[in-house]
Amino acid sequence: MIPDNVWKSLFDPESVAVIGASNNPGSWGGRIMSNLLAPNNRPIYPVNPSSPEIMGQKSFASILDIQEPVDMAAIVVRAELVPNRLKECVQKKVNSALIISGGFRETGETGAAREKEILEIAREGNIRFIGPNTMGHMDTHTKLNTVNFVQGMPPGNVALIAQSGNMGARIIQNADRYGMSFSRFVCCGNEASIYLEDYLEYFASDPNTRVIALYIEGLRDARRFLKTAGKITRKKPIVVLKSGGTKSAARASRSHVGALTGADEVYSAAFKQAGVIRVKDDDELCDVVVALLNQPLPKGRKVGILTMGGGLGVVATESCENEGLEIPELERSTIEQLNELLPERWSHANPVDLVGSDVAHSPEIIKTLWILLKDKNLDALLSNAWIGRMHRLPRRGIERVSVDIDDTPDRSEREHAREFFQQVQKYGVPLFMVGGYPNSASDIAAYVTYHKEGFLIYPQPYRAARVIRHLVWYREYLESVNGN
């Protein structure tokens, strides 16, 4: 059990010493210094015997030369120098450390011996550390950032734990496209002193974190992970991207961070038992996390589909049924209301096919959605049609879609987005939108405007259907463990 004061020193330290700080903004030591100095909310002490001043701060030859207390040390020096620098941290009575440096267990026997050495130093000196071989950590609420690829991220409510810095970077950069921010992030590195299971427990207790996302290559203590996850998922969703399932991937993982891997089907079964949502790639991870944050969980598997053409409706239907979802009949009252709104040639069934009518390109489509939201036969809606500013796309052929449009959303679009959110919350039926054509889904203004109210515009129906399936499964899991 890691004491609370250690966690506080790691994610909300009173002061930080950067051992290996640099004036070179492109170096690890330079980028970490720059990130830590940006908020200007805690003392930052650069340590580098070769530079008297770093980024306007007095530099120290050793951490022992700093007269004031140091809460946390970020170590960014060559691997062979780390043991002595860590001994100095122990002597300075630093509470915790971050060891960015690589060249340990992941590199072979010599590195493994060096990692064993620093672990013994830490244990004897009663100091815990992140890493080694890590790309840093951050807490957007305490304004702590040692991650070299993130600058100025606003506070969020998703925590991310990654056993790969590069995959962590990819997930964070992908999430940025969704407008999604993180509450906390840590690259576990080699997990010599602090394990992934420790971070999971700590992040779960964070009031600023609503969803926990993980990139996992292997677990050191699978039993503990599953027991911990089983408790957490009853209150907060956990979404996992697990790799290393094939023989070659497992071998690559061992050489990467020395992670222990196992049979992929065993992991999948264990995740399900613990209520963990497993995804296949970082796109799916971001799709699911955003939906968990913003959409109500479907009450069942029945999906209503709104489409502006027969082919699009067929593809959406197949996508849903491939995910184990159902396309039920509409209530009679729903059909009667739609008859009053839509031209005679509409499909009169689910999927609701607008058959290229003018309604498909006008604000009237919004009224169609509100009618469907009230249908008691439907647990979720998938709209495979142009909505909001997308209904104003110029009709100049598919190759010209999204061309020559003002990037600024108008007032009606913002009002529609807010109304979507209000109606979905009112009826408790999630709404998933798919762009009419692939490049309409990438229209930046539409994407950002609707995302602000929690609605992604998916480029393909299968991605929306996949998310609905995950949310349905999670609802069923919660009902099974809560006895509903």
FENJO-V492182 format. One line per field, one symbol per residue. ss: DSSP state (A for helix, B for strand, O for the rest). phi: phi as a letter, one per 30 degrees, with the letter a starting at -180 (. if undefined). burial: b if it has 24 or more other ideal C-beta (glycine too) atoms within 12 Angstrom, else e. A space follows every 50 residues. Layout:
ss: ???
phi: ???
burial: ???
This chain:
ss: OOOAAAAAAAAOOOBBBBBOOOOOOOOAAAAAAAAAAAAOOOBBBBBOOO OOBBOOBBOBOOAAAOOOOOOBBBBOOOAAAAAAAAAAAAAAOOOBBBBO OOOOAAAOAAAAAAAAAAAAAAAAAOOBBBBOOOOOBBBOOOOBBOOOOO OOOOOOOBBBBBOOAAAAAAAAAAAAAOOOOOOBBBBOOOOOOOOAAAAA AAAAOOOOOOBBBBBBOOOOOAAAAAAAAAAAOOOOBBBBBBOOOOAAAA AAAAAAAOOOOOOAAAAAAAAAAAOOBBBOOAAAAAAAAAAAAAOOOOOO OBBBBBBOOAAAAAAAAAAAAAOOOBOOOOOAAAAAAAAAAOOOOOOOOO OBBOOOOAAAAOOAAAAAAAAAAOOOOOOBBBBBOOOAAAAAOOOOOAAA OOOOOOOOOOAAAAAAAAAAAAAAAAAOOBBBBBOOOAAAOOOAAAAAAA AOOOOOBBOOAAAAAAAAAAAAAAAAAAAAAAOO
phi: .dddddddddcaddabccdjdbdddddeddddeddddedhcadbcdbadc bdbbhicdccdbdddddddcdbcccbbeedcdedddedddddiddabbcd ecjbedckddddddddddddedddchbcbdjdiccjaabddcicaccdcb biddebbbcbcbdbddddddddddddddicccdbbbcdidhdcbceddde ddddddddccbccbcbcacdbdddedddddddddbbdbcbcccidddddd ddddddbiddcaedddeeddeddciddcccadddededdddddccddeda cdccbcbcadddddddddedddcicccddddeddddddddccdedddhac ddcdhiddddcbdeddddddddeddddccabbccadbidddcddcbjedc dicicddcdddddddddddeedddddcicdbcccdebedddcdeddeddd decjcdcddbdddddddeedddeddddddddcid
burial: ebeeebbebbbbbbbbbbbbbbeeeeebbbbbbbbbbebeebbbbbbbee beebbebebbebbbebeeebbbbbbbbebebbbebbbbbbebebbbbbbb bbbbbbbeeebeebbebbbebbeebebbbbbbbbbbbbbbbbbbbbbbbb bebebbbbbbbbbbbebbbbbbebbbbbbbbbbbbbbbbbbbbbbbbbbb bbbbbbebbbbbbbbbbbbbebeebbebbbebbeebbbbbbbbbbeeeeb eebbebbbbbbbebeebeebbbebbbbbbeebbbbbbbbbbbbbbbbbbb bbbbbbbbbeebbebbbebbbebebbbbebeeebeeebeebbeeebbebb bbbbbbbebbbbbbbbbbbbbbbbbebbbbbbbbbbbbbbbbbeeeeeee bbeebeeebeeebeebbebbbebbeebebbbbbbbbbeebbebebbbbbb bbbbbbbbbbbbbbbbbbbbbbbbbbbbeeeeee
